[in-house]
Amino acid sequence: MQQPYEKYYVPAQSPWPIVGAVALFLIALGAGNFVVESTQGKEGYGGYILLAGIVTLLVMLFGWFKNQIDESMSGLYSAQLGRSYRQGMSWFIFSEVMFFFAFFGALFYARMISVPWLGGSMNNEMTNVVLWPGFEAIWPLVKTPDGTTTQEMGPGGLPTINTIILLVSSVTLHYAHVGLEKNKRKQLTWLLGITILLGCGFLVLQVEEYIHAYKELDLTLQSGIYGNTFFMLTGFHGMHVTLGTIILMVMFLRVLKGHFTPDDHFAFQAGSWYWHFVDVVWVMLFLFVYVL
């Protein structure tokens, strides 16, 4: 028997992809210049460009989310389009996995291959020629060629607290999802709200950790390969937590407006997938950056 024709909604041309591309360009340009200006002690426009990029990105997210929500609530989406969304979100998360895999790979290379090689492993005869006096092939590499010494960021204190916060947030979000599937709106609302507060708490404590690193440990972006990998991994993860928190906030507002049903809530599910992914990345980051 021939299956009935299923409509597939094709949205009109949208300005948001190019706006998002411009936002990411400004963020990359501004962040790069801001880091260079900070390390050289100069004043420039990097911070302003970075701020403009962040604002542009927020405008893009607000506008694009609004268009998507309006289309969904208007009944324009079909089951086939829902399957396309699931495939798209799956590939997006896979690309994010590869993104962090590259950074963890850089950490592995520096820690397990580059630093030991510079210390003389694998019969490297050039070590004493190219390195500075007093070099020790240990990780973390807390001494730089100019003689600056820093301290490593241990797992105790704020990193452990943040790990607990993110693990708890995954539990609260899971049971918020369960509440949605069982049409328990009160459970959904409260647990989703708690998850958002936990995400905000994580970000606040990460800022505190960075202040502690700069002021008390002398761990900065100028602290050689160790400082670079530390801030690269934790900074990009913090950016992903920020985006995940924004997504959950949008979901929270939609829940308050009565959106989502037990049978139709992929937007919520996609946000949940993303948040759990961010939590898994943090657990790996905590182990390989702070503990091991």
BAFI-3210 file (N, C-alpha, C; in Angstrom, 3 decimals, decimal comma, padded with zeros to 6 digits):
// residues 292
n [1|2|3|4|5|6|7|8|9|10|11|12|13|14|15|16|17|18|19|20|21|22|23|24|25|26|27|28|29|30|31|32|33|34|35|36|37|38|39|40|41|42|43|44|45|46|47|48|49|50|51|52|53|54|55|56|57|58|59|60|61|62|63|64|65|66|67|68|69|70|71|72|73|74|75|76|77|78|79|80|81|82|83|84|85|86|87|88|89|90|91|92|93|94|95|96|97|98|99|100|101|102|103|104|105|106|107|108|109|110|111|112|113|114|115|116|117|118|119|120|121|122|123|124|125|126|127|128|129|130|131|132|133|134|135|136|137|138|139|140|141|142|143|144|145|146|147|148|149|150|151|152|153|154|155|156|157|158|159|160|161|162|163|164|165|166|167|168|169|170|171|172|173|174|175|176|177|178|179|180|181|182|183|184|185|186|187|188|189|190|191|192|193|194|195|196|197|198|199|200|201|202|203|204|205|206|207|208|209|210|211|212|213|214|215|216|217|218|219|220|221|222|223|224|225|226|227|228|229|230|231|232|233|234|235|236|237|238|239|240|241|242|243|244|245|246|247|248|249|250|251|252|253|254|255|256|257|258|259|260|261|262|263|264|265|266|267|268|269|270|271|272|273|274|275|276|277|278|279|280|281|282|283|284|285|286|287|288|289|290|291|292]
n.u [000,849|000,570|002,276|000,896|001,308|003,797|004,237|006,976|008,420|009,989|011,931|011,874|014,412|016,992|018,504|020,075|022,182|024,411|024,704|025,434|027,888|029,376|029,386|030,913|033,322|034,027|034,290|036,450|038,473|038,489|039,049|041,590|043,155|042,753|044,014|046,699|047,172|046,849|048,912|051,107|050,852|049,534|047,168|044,255|041,866|040,854|039,277|036,861|036,066|035,689|033,558|031,607|031,277|030,206|027,777|026,540|026,317|024,490|022,240|021,791|021,200|018,833|017,113|017,093|016,231|013,670|012,422|012,446|010,885|008,426|007,771|007,562|005,465|003,449|002,733|004,100|006,023|006,915|006,873|009,027|010,723|011,284|012,843|015,016|015,989|016,877|018,938|020,599|021,266|022,616|024,868|025,985|026,745|028,584|030,541|031,371|032,485|034,742|036,006|036,809|038,333|040,542|041,815|042,338|044,049|046,202|047,031|047,806|049,917|051,772|052,287|052,973|054,696|056,130|057,337|058,764|060,509|061,998|063,328|065,231|064,510|064,152|066,681|067,421|069,662|069,852|068,936|070,353|071,257|069,148|067,503|066,775|068,838|068,496|066,212|063,565|062,161|059,241|055,761|053,180|054,742|056,201|058,028|059,265|061,150|062,141|062,603|060,427|058,298|055,543|052,591|050,917|047,430|045,627|043,407|041,774|039,401|037,932|037,823|036,929|034,500|033,121|032,973|031,244|028,985|028,311|027,822|025,617|023,859|023,352|021,853|019,576|018,584|017,990|015,860|014,099|013,486|012,273|010,036|008,761|008,160|006,302|004,354|004,428|004,355|005,157|007,342|009,033|009,435|010,617|012,957|014,301|014,777|016,503|018,659|019,557|020,402|022,497|024,221|024,848|026,106|028,374|029,763|030,285|032,001|034,080|035,113|036,052|038,037|039,821|040,639|041,942|043,978|045,450|046,172|047,186|048,542|050,135|049,528|049,087|048,246|050,741|052,251|053,707|053,534|051,948|050,221|048,948|047,586|045,944|044,216|043,146|041,652|039,915|038,769|037,434|035,642|034,179|032,958|031,223|029,591|028,374|026,883|025,232|023,804|022,391|020,736|019,213|017,915|016,260|014,640|013,432|011,875|010,101|008,840|007,484|005,642|004,012|004,776|005,779|005,051|004,391|004,791|005,908|008,626|011,217|013,035|013,585|014,742|017,006|018,469|018,962|020,568|022,845|023,673|024,319|026,427|028,311|028,789|030,000|032,372|033,559|034,109|036,091|037,967|038,513|039,787|042,088|043,334|043,374|043,707|045,374]
n.v [-001,198|002,177|004,762|007,654|010,995|012,983|016,111|018,426|020,926|023,758|026,299|029,895|032,016|032,911|035,390|034,677|032,649|033,947|036,104|034,757|033,707|036,063|036,907|034,873|035,267|037,837|037,263|035,443|037,068|039,235|037,929|036,829|039,168|040,390|038,641|038,825|041,557|041,648|039,995|041,435|043,762|045,938|048,440|048,091|047,398|044,888|043,797|045,218|044,403|041,689|041,830|042,951|040,824|038,859|040,047|040,205|037,476|036,703|038,141|036,841|034,225|034,711|035,691|033,553|031,377|032,337|032,337|029,578|028,567|029,819|028,646|025,959|025,989|026,739|024,512|023,683|021,775|018,464|014,849|013,766|015,977|016,245|013,968|014,717|016,845|015,472|013,919|016,004|017,233|015,135|014,849|017,337|017,227|015,167|016,485|018,293|016,568|015,726|018,183|018,698|016,421|016,983|018,964|017,577|015,767|017,447|018,085|015,519|015,011|017,038|016,394|013,618|013,080|015,342|016,887|014,804|014,031|016,376|016,266|014,365|011,774|008,939|008,988|011,625|013,913|016,631|017,992|019,420|021,527|023,088|023,803|025,564|026,388|024,328|023,040|020,693|017,692|017,345|016,974|018,928|021,388|023,748|025,750|028,316|029,331|031,959|031,921|032,243|031,038|029,012|027,697|024,556|023,855|022,212|019,360|019,691|021,640|024,293|023,067|020,426|020,974|022,157|019,964|018,277|019,916|019,942|017,220|016,790|018,517|017,176|015,060|016,385|017,538|015,256|014,141|016,214|015,950|013,442|014,184|015,773|013,852|012,356|014,162|015,805|018,762|020,485|019,199|019,185|021,979|022,928|021,325|021,840|024,555|024,443|023,142|025,123|027,084|025,692|025,477|028,202|028,644|027,039|028,504|030,911|030,016|029,117|031,491|032,501|030,602|031,199|033,760|033,087|031,510|033,403|035,412|034,157|031,798|032,457|031,451|031,849|032,923|033,260|031,284|029,265|026,021|024,550|026,438|027,394|025,093|024,526|026,802|026,831|024,408|024,480|026,975|026,827|024,837|026,163|028,069|026,432|025,530|027,934|028,420|026,149|026,714|028,995|027,851|026,137|028,060|029,231|027,019|026,846|029,193|028,565|026,353|027,600|028,985|026,978|025,321|022,300|018,837|015,526|013,856|015,401|017,043|017,647|019,789|020,338|017,894|017,894|020,012|018,815|016,638|018,037|019,252|017,050|016,044|018,131|017,825|015,283|015,816|017,554|015,837|014,198|016,186|017,050|014,793|014,457|016,951|018,078|015,984|013,684]
n.w [000,000|-000,866|000,787|002,385|001,134|002,585|003,877|003,603|005,201|003,944|004,962|004,469|002,955|005,203|007,317|009,437|009,425|008,120|009,824|012,146|011,282|010,937|013,587|014,846|013,522|014,439|017,152|017,155|016,010|017,807|020,270|019,742|019,306|021,758|023,565|022,672|023,095|025,857|026,822|025,980|027,295|026,190|025,095|023,222|020,595|020,837|022,951|022,631|020,089|020,577|022,425|020,746|018,981|020,698|021,457|018,930|018,399|020,385|019,571|017,139|018,056|019,520|017,502|015,641|017,177|017,787|015,270|014,696|016,806|016,307|013,828|014,576|016,488|014,852|013,516|011,248|010,878|009,910|010,451|009,079|008,879|011,550|011,941|010,402|011,892|014,160|013,064|012,246|014,719|015,918|014,246|014,693|017,426|017,180|015,665|017,582|019,434|017,971|017,844|020,526|020,793|019,222|020,763|023,139|022,008|021,368|023,949|024,814|023,018|023,693|026,349|026,503|024,393|023,191|025,373|026,865|024,763|024,387|026,740|026,328|025,655|023,462|022,348|021,800|020,744|020,688|022,837|024,942|023,533|022,473|024,579|027,679|030,548|033,416|032,675|033,102|032,191|032,855|033,720|035,044|032,914|034,476|034,353|032,349|029,356|029,915|032,557|034,204|036,723|037,451|039,092|039,286|038,630|040,877|041,487|043,702|045,666|043,893|041,214|041,845|043,113|040,989|039,295|040,719|040,657|037,895|037,436|039,113|037,853|035,478|036,428|037,479|035,122|033,653|035,129|034,906|032,226|032,353|033,816|031,883|029,927|031,338|031,657|033,910|034,843|036,885|038,102|035,883|035,483|037,907|038,187|035,807|036,148|038,373|037,175|035,400|037,248|038,429|036,229|035,847|038,291|037,978|035,986|037,317|039,352|037,758|036,786|039,218|039,626|037,551|038,329|040,698|039,588|038,097|039,979|042,289|041,642|039,550|037,103|033,885|030,516|029,559|030,569|029,270|027,611|029,357|030,632|028,319|027,264|029,433|029,725|027,181|026,959|029,257|028,841|026,322|026,997|028,982|027,355|025,929|028,008|028,627|026,268|026,381|028,727|027,946|025,999|027,640|029,174|027,256|026,742|029,246|029,365|027,325|028,428|030,541|029,036|028,272|026,221|024,497|024,626|025,986|023,771|021,806|021,767|020,810|020,711|023,381|024,044|022,390|023,510|025,952|025,200|024,362|026,751|028,376|026,894|027,218|029,944|030,043|028,643|030,461|032,629|031,502|030,983|033,581|034,601|032,882|032,807|035,392|037,318|036,463]
ca.u [000,000|001,368|002,210|000,394|002,317|004,136|004,792|008,283|008,473|011,266|011,814|012,330|015,793|017,167|019,763|020,780|023,469|025,494|024,900|026,207|029,258|030,016|029,591|032,044|034,527|034,362|034,744|037,801|039,376|038,593|039,723|043,006|043,794|042,693|045,067|047,997|047,284|046,994|050,239|052,117|050,582|049,103|045,743|043,808|040,437|040,493|038,163|035,634|035,671|035,168|032,242|030,686|030,986|029,312|026,452|026,002|025,949|023,265|021,153|021,536|020,526|017,473|016,314|016,952|015,355|012,296|011,880|012,233|009,752|007,202|007,471|007,139|004,153|002,464|002,430|004,684|006,996|006,395|007,665|010,283|011,566|011,753|013,961|016,152|016,527|017,615|020,190|021,445|021,801|023,581|026,112|026,562|027,426|029,757|031,566|031,893|033,358|035,994|036,608|037,527|039,320|041,750|042,493|042,895|045,185|047,310|047,510|048,505|051,178|052,706|052,617|053,526|055,665|056,993|058,151|059,784|061,521|062,885|064,131|066,270|064,035|064,307|068,051|067,458|070,958|069,821|068,283|071,169|071,551|067,996|066,717|067,347|069,436|067,559|065,001|063,215|061,103|058,156|054,464|053,148|055,972|055,863|059,079|059,369|062,535|062,594|062,802|059,181|057,809|054,138|052,152|049,849|046,088|045,286|041,987|041,000|038,766|036,954|037,585|036,108|033,143|032,501|032,665|030,026|027,884|027,893|027,230|024,277|023,015|022,917|020,783|018,364|018,040|017,402|014,553|013,217|013,038|011,310|008,803|008,108|007,616|005,153|003,459|004,470|004,905|005,814|008,654|009,793|009,798|011,539|014,248|014,975|015,267|017,668|019,755|020,069|021,140|023,758|025,086|025,341|027,051|029,624|030,453|030,780|033,155|035,197|035,715|036,825|039,224|040,752|041,205|042,893|045,123|046,243|046,670|047,854|049,395|050,881|049,196|048,484|048,470|052,172|052,923|054,192|052,613|050,982|049,200|048,188|046,645|044,970|043,194|042,488|040,650|038,887|038,081|036,473|034,561|033,334|032,141|030,156|028,649|027,605|025,892|024,253|022,946|021,475|019,735|018,301|017,084|015,207|013,711|012,694|010,846|009,096|008,074|006,575|004,581|003,187|005,237|006,215|004,136|005,138|005,083|006,494|009,505|012,603|013,896|014,038|015,608|018,276|019,184|019,396|021,730|023,999|024,127|024,981|027,714|029,198|029,158|030,954|033,637|034,171|034,657|037,363|038,878|038,903|040,736|043,329|043,973|043,555|044,059|046,493]
ca.v [000,000|003,384|005,639|008,995|012,025|013,706|017,413|018,760|022,384|024,382|027,696|030,942|032,425|033,495|036,138|034,294|031,977|034,889|036,871|033,893|033,634|037,340|036,905|033,998|035,926|038,912|036,649|034,919|038,201|039,995|037,132|036,757|040,454|040,658|037,848|039,409|042,842|041,411|039,447|042,459|044,931|047,044|048,732|048,057|047,249|043,483|043,573|045,774|043,526|040,473|042,152|043,102|039,482|038,177|040,656|039,761|036,066|036,633|038,602|035,760|033,133|035,141|035,752|032,227|030,603|032,831|031,830|028,144|028,346|030,224|027,625|024,734|026,179|026,915|023,201|023,571|020,689|017,116|013,807|013,657|017,094|015,907|013,034|015,494|017,580|014,524|013,620|017,200|017,411|014,055|015,196|018,510|016,768|014,426|017,467|018,844|015,526|015,828|019,464|018,502|015,370|017,640|019,637|016,542|015,232|018,385|017,881|014,238|015,138|017,848|015,751|012,262|012,948|016,500|017,200|013,755|014,102|017,497|015,890|013,429|010,441|008,507|009,314|012,981|014,482|018,086|018,575|020,396|022,663|023,923|024,115|026,498|025,752|023,964|022,414|019,357|017,127|016,883|017,606|020,104|022,130|024,983|026,746|028,728|029,694|033,215|031,736|032,407|029,811|029,047|026,535|023,834|023,903|020,885|018,993|020,027|022,954|024,702|022,064|019,331|021,507|022,314|018,626|017,840|020,741|019,489|015,887|016,961|019,165|016,137|014,302|017,212|017,685|013,969|013,969|017,204|015,304|012,411|014,892|016,168|012,654|011,912|015,312|016,388|020,069|021,084|018,555|019,690|023,381|023,101|020,685|022,573|025,780|024,098|022,858|026,412|027,697|024,953|025,891|029,551|028,496|026,525|029,579|031,851|029,406|029,064|032,828|032,528|029,764|031,945|034,818|032,401|031,095|034,563|036,217|033,402|030,737|032,970|030,600|032,740|032,517|033,367|030,220|028,188|025,035|024,139|027,477|027,447|023,973|024,641|027,800|026,456|023,374|024,951|028,126|026,377|024,132|027,187|028,652|025,478|025,573|029,171|028,196|025,191|027,399|029,850|026,956|025,702|029,215|029,330|025,917|027,178|030,159|027,851|025,539|028,509|029,347|025,810|024,578|020,909|017,802|014,275|013,220|016,347|017,936|017,390|020,924|020,086|016,717|018,294|020,757|017,839|015,927|018,928|019,460|015,826|016,006|019,074|017,229|014,194|016,448|018,082|014,721|013,850|017,310|017,018|013,700|014,591|018,258|018,374|014,839|012,871]
ca.w [000,000|-000,973|001,944|002,058|000,939|003,812|003,533|004,164|005,226|003,597|005,406|003,562|003,172|006,535|007,480|010,663|009,223|007,850|011,062|013,031|010,773|011,275|015,039|015,159|013,026|015,376|018,407|016,936|015,808|019,050|021,296|019,392|019,578|023,202|024,206|022,314|023,784|027,295|027,103|025,693|028,119|025,346|025,010|021,838|020,347|020,883|023,871|022,047|018,981|021,206|022,966|019,614|018,493|021,641|021,328|017,640|018,540|021,189|018,702|016,193|018,762|019,845|016,281|015,030|018,064|017,644|014,008|014,843|017,714|015,603|012,826|015,262|017,112|013,779|012,945|009,918|010,817|009,725|011,093|008,338|009,276|012,892|011,794|009,898|013,033|015,006|012,386|012,290|016,068|016,153|013,560|015,370|018,632|016,730|015,303|018,833|019,979|017,241|018,236|021,784|020,578|018,716|021,867|024,004|021,277|021,553|025,310|024,850|022,287|024,479|027,623|026,386|023,313|023,000|026,557|027,082|023,700|024,699|027,892|025,943|025,315|022,062|021,923|021,242|021,080|020,574|024,013|025,663|022,671|022,180|025,760|028,626|031,729|034,475|032,140|033,558|031,345|033,728|033,468|034,151|032,671|035,184|034,182|030,955|028,999|030,508|033,991|034,950|037,340|037,834|039,848|038,613|039,211|041,352|041,375|044,895|045,721|042,886|040,159|042,363|043,328|039,671|038,794|041,416|040,158|036,570|037,551|039,685|036,844|034,537|037,098|037,540|033,775|033,269|035,759|034,286|030,992|032,765|034,153|030,641|029,289|032,128|031,731|035,247|034,500|038,048|038,185|034,746|035,675|039,026|037,954|034,742|036,765|039,191|036,249|034,922|038,352|038,570|035,127|036,161|039,389|037,405|035,289|038,332|040,007|036,811|036,819|040,454|039,416|036,699|039,165|041,577|038,781|037,704|041,098|043,350|041,109|038,387|035,954|032,902|029,130|029,300|031,332|028,425|027,057|030,369|030,735|027,068|027,168|030,526|029,410|025,930|027,217|030,199|028,268|025,312|027,690|029,594|026,295|025,636|029,131|028,465|025,217|026,894|029,701|027,181|025,408|028,702|029,537|026,232|027,016|030,463|028,990|026,538|029,380|031,239|028,099|028,000|025,058|024,624|025,108|026,156|022,486|020,857|022,527|020,411|021,054|024,752|024,003|021,788|024,532|026,953|024,615|024,364|028,128|028,833|026,193|027,896|031,233|029,795|028,291|031,686|033,406|030,860|031,199|034,992|034,789|032,148|033,039|036,815|038,167|035,989]
c.u [000,883|001,165|001,684|001,534|002,532|004,812|006,136|008,441|009,890|011,163|012,323|013,792|015,915|018,487|020,632|022,061|024,624|025,757|025,729|027,658|030,028|030,326|030,803|033,363|034,977|034,883|036,172|038,817|039,594|039,347|041,221|043,747|043,813|043,794|046,436|048,202|047,512|048,398|051,342|051,906|050,155|047,597|045,343|042,314|039,973|039,295|036,842|035,130|035,067|033,769|031,211|030,308|030,021|027,889|025,783|025,547|024,649|022,053|020,776|020,771|019,074|016,595|016,059|016,050|013,899|011,658|011,553|011,014|008,435|006,795|006,933|005,734|003,055|002,107|003,007|005,603|006,317|007,289|009,019|011,242|012,111|012,924|015,211|016,804|017,347|018,955|021,156|022,066|022,840|024,917|026,785|027,338|028,669|030,888|032,180|032,817|034,723|036,741|037,421|038,575|040,627|042,523|043,071|044,098|046,415|047,903|048,317|049,870|052,205|053,197|053,381|054,618|056,646|057,910|059,162|060,886|062,511|063,765|065,176|065,800|064,218|065,645|068,153|068,750|070,962|069,313|069,103|071,485|070,369|067,224|067,486|067,941|068,372|066,281|064,815|062,029|060,019|056,866|053,715|054,494|055,774|056,955|059,255|060,800|063,025|062,767|061,555|058,706|056,357|053,826|051,022|048,527|045,699|043,795|041,140|040,369|037,767|036,757|036,712|034,666|032,419|032,153|031,379|028,812|027,391|027,280|025,812|023,338|022,532|021,765|019,493|017,743|017,393|016,004|013,572|012,637|012,017|009,972|008,037|007,450|006,380|004,128|003,331|005,153|005,636|007,214|009,566|010,311|010,845|012,917|015,012|015,538|016,494|018,875|020,385|020,888|022,485|024,739|025,673|026,363|028,398|030,422|031,029|032,038|034,344|035,886|036,574|038,121|040,264|041,414|042,264|044,154|046,034|046,915|047,513|048,796|050,321|050,692|048,415|048,694|049,931|052,957|053,292|053,108|051,571|049,855|048,333|047,150|045,572|043,851|042,469|041,361|039,546|038,106|037,054|035,331|033,628|032,435|030,972|029,137|027,771|026,511|024,817|023,299|021,942|020,363|018,725|017,402|015,938|014,171|012,841|011,566|009,735|008,226|007,068|005,408|003,697|003,581|005,662|005,110|004,939|005,540|005,814|007,344|010,968|013,522|014,449|015,037|016,979|019,113|019,728|020,599|022,990|024,555|024,844|026,341|028,723|029,669|030,184|032,326|034,337|034,780|036,006|038,403|039,391|039,968|042,096|044,056|044,293|044,142|045,331|047,746]
c.v [001,245|004,280|007,015|010,003|012,782|015,015|017,617|020,264|022,870|025,862|028,668|031,279|033,191|034,253|035,590|033,505|032,936|035,765|036,054|033,791|034,912|037,388|036,062|034,597|037,026|038,359|036,138|036,053|038,968|039,238|037,049|038,043|040,773|039,905|038,453|040,727|042,655|040,923|040,473|043,735|046,148|047,244|048,777|047,873|045,798|043,199|044,072|044,903|042,227|040,711|042,300|041,742|038,733|038,725|040,213|038,314|035,918|037,092|037,509|034,620|033,488|035,114|034,391|031,342|031,025|032,307|030,340|027,843|028,692|029,173|026,358|024,865|026,401|025,605|022,985|022,360|019,336|016,119|013,646|014,777|016,861|014,935|013,748|016,282|016,661|014,145|014,810|017,409|016,347|014,367|016,405|018,084|015,956|015,389|018,101|017,840|015,601|017,115|019,289|017,398|015,969|018,305|018,647|015,877|016,120|018,248|016,595|014,356|015,914|017,091|014,443|012,128|014,116|016,762|016,091|013,776|015,221|017,196|014,845|012,034|010,172|008,950|010,679|013,671|016,009|018,767|019,675|021,629|023,624|024,358|025,005|025,757|025,459|023,331|021,013|018,869|016,499|017,566|017,745|020,812|023,538|026,046|027,038|029,174|030,990|033,122|031,899|031,056|029,997|027,819|025,851|024,001|022,489|020,614|019,396|021,404|023,187|023,678|020,906|019,779|021,646|020,967|018,102|018,605|020,222|018,098|015,958|017,576|018,166|015,324|015,114|017,384|016,388|013,820|015,065|016,642|014,213|013,054|015,338|014,973|012,131|013,020|015,859|017,747|020,722|020,507|019,064|021,098|023,551|022,521|021,351|023,886|025,542|023,813|024,145|027,103|027,007|025,328|027,273|029,499|027,983|027,654|030,598|031,295|029,280|030,422|032,974|031,719|030,502|033,079|034,241|032,005|032,277|035,235|035,428|032,328|031,220|032,067|031,445|032,178|032,616|032,247|029,024|027,231|024,599|025,164|027,548|026,330|024,057|025,603|027,484|025,462|023,883|026,131|027,730|025,603|025,132|027,865|027,731|025,418|026,817|028,995|027,223|025,830|028,306|029,001|026,511|026,847|029,401|028,240|026,217|028,173|029,490|026,968|026,411|028,937|028,161|025,029|023,169|020,018|016,519|013,616|014,117|017,356|017,772|018,554|020,755|018,931|017,066|019,097|019,849|017,053|016,789|019,097|018,223|015,663|016,910|018,507|016,115|014,763|016,970|016,968|014,294|014,943|017,315|015,940|014,003|015,911|018,476|017,203|014,145|013,704]
c.w [000,000|000,237|001,526|001,967|002,246|003,443|004,222|004,063|004,918|003,967|004,359|003,853|004,483|006,615|008,605|010,437|008,976|009,070|012,051|012,598|011,107|012,771|015,419|014,672|013,986|016,692|018,261|016,803|017,111|020,121|021,011|019,708|021,066|023,940|023,929|023,064|025,280|027,630|026,879|026,498|027,331|025,429|023,537|021,752|020,426|021,769|023,315|020,897|019,537|021,755|021,856|019,046|019,390|021,538|020,026|017,710|019,327|020,371|017,711|016,854|019,059|018,598|015,675|015,885|017,892|016,360|014,105|015,712|017,025|014,568|013,480|015,826|016,073|013,098|011,562|009,774|010,696|010,459|010,408|008,710|010,687|012,844|011,277|011,024|013,934|014,377|012,449|013,655|016,386|015,490|014,204|016,616|018,257|016,345|016,540|019,529|019,295|017,588|019,512|021,662|020,077|019,844|022,873|023,326|021,412|022,952|025,421|024,171|023,106|025,707|027,452|025,329|023,294|024,193|026,863|026,025|023,961|025,902|027,578|025,625|023,830|021,481|021,253|021,684|021,086|021,825|024,652|024,836|022,586|023,422|026,722|029,824|032,794|033,976|032,705|032,738|032,215|033,297|034,789|034,071|033,231|035,094|032,707|030,638|029,631|032,018|034,828|035,474|037,752|038,679|039,093|039,355|039,589|041,275|042,570|044,816|044,608|041,771|040,625|042,570|041,995|039,050|039,416|040,885|038,811|036,612|038,113|038,653|035,802|035,126|037,110|036,156|033,299|033,860|035,356|032,993|031,297|033,119|032,921|029,969|030,019|032,341|033,158|035,121|035,678|038,222|037,079|035,022|036,762|038,736|036,815|035,291|037,621|038,309|035,735|036,005|038,568|037,454|035,363|037,291|038,912|036,765|036,271|038,999|039,058|036,719|038,073|040,313|038,573|037,491|040,105|040,813|038,468|038,895|042,093|042,832|040,000|037,179|034,960|031,502|028,734|029,971|030,475|027,982|028,081|030,510|029,500|026,984|028,253|030,149|028,109|026,200|028,134|029,626|027,227|025,966|028,355|028,580|025,949|026,769|029,035|027,414|025,695|027,882|029,001|026,561|026,457|029,165|028,541|026,446|028,240|030,162|028,184|027,439|030,125|030,350|027,711|026,770|025,462|025,186|025,285|024,841|021,502|021,618|022,118|020,756|022,470|024,776|023,427|022,784|025,620|026,454|024,730|025,774|028,663|028,153|026,877|029,239|031,061|029,454|029,541|032,532|032,824|031,091|032,636|035,234|034,150|032,398|034,516|037,613|037,718|035,669]
res [m|q|q|p|y|e|k|y|y|v|p|a|q|s|p|w|p|i|v|g|a|v|a|l|f|l|i|a|l|g|a|g|n|f|v|v|e|s|t|q|g|k|e|g|y|g|g|y|i|l|l|a|g|i|v|t|l|l|v|m|l|f|g|w|f|k|n|q|i|d|e|s|m|s|g|l|y|s|a|q|l|g|r|s|y|r|q|g|m|s|w|f|i|f|s|e|v|m|f|f|f|a|f|f|g|a|l|f|y|a|r|m|i|s|v|p|w|l|g|g|s|m|n|n|e|m|t|n|v|v|l|w|p|g|f|e|a|i|w|p|l|v|k|t|p|d|g|t|t|t|q|e|m|g|p|g|g|l|p|t|i|n|t|i|i|l|l|v|s|s|v|t|l|h|y|a|h|v|g|l|e|k|n|k|r|k|q|l|t|w|l|l|g|i|t|i|l|l|g|c|g|f|l|v|l|q|v|e|e|y|i|h|a|y|k|e|l|d|l|t|l|q|s|g|i|y|g|n|t|f|f|m|l|t|g|f|h|g|m|h|v|t|l|g|t|i|i|l|m|v|m|f|l|r|v|l|k|g|h|f|t|p|d|d|h|f|a|f|q|a|g|s|w|y|w|h|f|v|d|v|v|w|v|m|l|f|l|f|v|y|v|l]
***
